[in-house]
């Protein structure tokens, strides 16, 4: 998905939630030692792209031979798709394996089947599969091959969006963050030889894995997408040609390669490859008349090779923190789909099922500039017909199923019941560690010193938090602190070491990327220098547009009363993401449990701390989905049984609860761990409830509103 630029204005290529719906457009819980395990691992050719004649989409039979069945063939001719020699209408849906626990893949796919879908479209996020250079992950939630085989088992065709850029409201549009730390800097999404060499190395791993699953080889994959909405970004044809060549080298000449761009002439001019080598699909706002756009699409495909396809038919829209939850009208959405299907057009629902941005993988968007920063929610519900928890008992699912049923060549399966959800009641937690106590006990070998602040990526940390520490001379009057570029949110603390006897830092305030105001520091009497602590949170890299080169941390000088502060110590604080538990052997934190777990139930305002609790599930049959309500809490990260559920921020909203899928839970004792950055709820309680909640108000927040 993405946006497109028209006449200098950024337009959404999906429903805009701000418009009226009738105008909708586009093992035991982790202990502290495991939770704050420290990693600093990063190791980082030039390649010149070569143009070569591009092969055609495939060697297709002439139209008078289509009626003769051709086993395992998927082709384009006569402005139609042909499956095994018969015309085929794609009625598909985006469903992303990396936003769903593997134990639920089949459940969600069966719900998509009951909706009437015959095809599944999914992205492949590079950063999930190669979180560190050369460290490859293809198991668990990243087991792409198993997901594709399951689609095949359930008789779905697959449209694979191989990237390398995917957008998808996913961190850095699917690019690994470590690409931003390469020296010299690479130019993403371009024909920069250094970048192309990195793409080649990645695709030489990815594409051979999926090649045996191509439709011609007996698998489900009928189409493979090149890049994603490139016409909304640039016009580097050399880059696109190189990707096509690389795909053909690994996948052969028979597979249909396709691009997808917003349905304007400008986007298609820049993002497509003319001729018979690559099929050009389109997307457009749900309120648009599709058929003039499909007519335009034909101009960017070879004659007879332009079956009308909306590769992203928007069923809803994303939501950023601080916005009202996006919703689109069910009947309006279904009516727009029928306009396509009734004239033998094809469409892919974006999204059929959104899922969840578990861990730290949510992306972000921008408005007028890079400081107009809008991070995405943990939930990727998307107001899709199959809701975040898999529910299908809703008006949108019913309306879309009714329309799809009119054009399906098969009777639709019965609609599955919603999965049962259970509220396990209040979960009482206690404070087990103060964040700054953990930092004081950190292994000095993990601390980096520099005259000026260094970005997260350049310290080998891709996600989570980074603590910057410096000093300034105490003054008799108030002072100001200014950080021109902080990505994305810095909590500011100070401490007078001579008088506080090494006491904990005191909270001063927060500097946020989207407001970036100067912060007044308190008038502190101190016989020595005052130590300054800046705890910076990476809230998700920008996934779309010209500002995707989105490094994290402090990217500028830090100014104290207009003078640049020098002499910094940086403490990486990576927290478990979705790619496994970090090694703690050398972290220096293995002693923390005994030394810091005091069972202290106090809650100091605005002081980052770790809270732990547990809840029991007495019967095996009660292991069901639930939601954790963080109403009354400030902002932080939550884990259940070592699994990173993602961020909560109810004071900003609209998301109040975090979805907890049943496969994370277990019969017996379950452990909850929270890193609360600001203030816990006074009663130190989190409630397990049986419903999602997106009613938390953004009115208390300074987050930029659309």
Beta strands, then each sheet from edge to edge (+ up, - down):
strand 1: 3-6
strand 2: 9-12
strand 3: 74-77
strand 4: 80-83
strand 5: 86-88
strand 6: 91-95
strand 7: 119-123
strand 8: 157-161
strand 9: 221-225
strand 10: 256-262
strand 11: 279-283
strand 12: 309-314
strand 13: 346-353
strand 14: 364-366
strand 15: 373-375
strand 16: 425-434
strand 17: 447-450
strand 18: 465-472
strand 19: 479-483
strand 20: 486-487
strand 21: 489-496
strand 22: 506-512
strand 23: 519-521
strand 24: 530-537
strand 25: 553-554
strand 26: 558-560
strand 27: 563-564
strand 28: 568-573
strand 29: 609-617
strand 30: 626-629
strand 31: 636-640
strand 32: 643-648
strand 33: 657-660
strand 34: 668-676
strand 35: 685-689
sheet 1: 1+ 2-
sheet 2: 3+ 4- 5+
sheet 3: 6+ 7+ 8+ 9+ 10+ 11+ 12+ 13+ 6+
sheet 4: 14+ 15-
sheet 5: 32+ 31- 34+ 29- 16+ 35- 30+ 33-
sheet 6: 17+ 28- 18+ 24- 21+ 22-
sheet 7: 23+ 19- 26+ 27-
sheet 8: 20+ 25-
end
